[in-house]
């Protein structure tokens, strides 16, 4: 499974991650915020996508 893009929702203590490949969700994960950079460093290159608040 090669993640092409990773959607990141930053919370105060927990981040929600959604991995996309060919515009389909291939993985979902929740991490403690301080572990996010370690997780990113272990993956091959991909696009980070962080959205703002929806209204």
C-alpha positions as CSV (number, residue, x, y, z in Angstrom):
1,X,0.0,0.0,0.0
2,X,1.6,3.2,-1.2
3,X,0.0,6.3,0.3
4,X,0.1,9.2,-2.2
5,X,-1.5,11.8,0.1
6,X,-2.0,12.0,3.8
7,X,-4.9,14.1,5.2
8,X,-4.1,15.3,8.7
9,X,-6.5,16.7,11.2
10,X,-4.5,18.3,14.1
11,X,-6.1,18.1,17.5
12,X,-4.9,19.3,20.8
13,X,-3.5,15.9,21.8
14,X,-4.6,13.4,19.1
15,X,-4.2,13.7,15.3
16,X,-6.5,11.9,12.9
17,X,-4.7,10.7,9.7
18,X,-6.3,9.4,6.5
19,X,-4.1,7.9,3.7
20,X,-5.2,8.2,0.1
21,X,-4.2,6.3,-3.0
22,X,-5.7,7.0,-6.4
23,X,-8.4,9.2,-4.7
24,X,-9.6,6.3,-2.4
25,X,-9.1,6.0,1.3
26,X,-6.7,3.2,2.0
27,X,-5.9,3.8,5.7
28,X,-7.1,5.6,8.8
29,X,-5.1,6.1,12.0
30,X,-5.1,8.2,15.2
31,X,-1.8,9.2,16.7
32,X,-0.8,11.2,19.7
33,X,0.3,14.6,18.4
34,X,3.9,14.2,19.6
35,X,4.3,11.0,17.6
36,X,3.3,12.6,14.3
37,X,6.7,13.6,13.0
38,X,8.2,10.1,13.8
39,X,5.3,8.5,11.8
40,X,6.0,10.8,8.9
41,X,9.7,10.1,8.9
42,X,9.1,6.4,8.6
43,X,7.0,6.7,5.4
44,X,8.1,7.1,1.8
45,X,7.5,10.5,0.2
46,X,3.9,11.7,-0.1
47,X,1.8,14.9,-0.1
48,X,0.6,16.3,3.3
49,X,-2.8,17.9,3.3
50,X,-4.1,19.9,6.2
51,X,-7.5,21.4,6.1
52,X,-9.0,24.2,8.1
53,X,-12.3,24.3,9.9
54,X,-15.4,23.8,7.8
55,X,-18.4,26.1,8.1
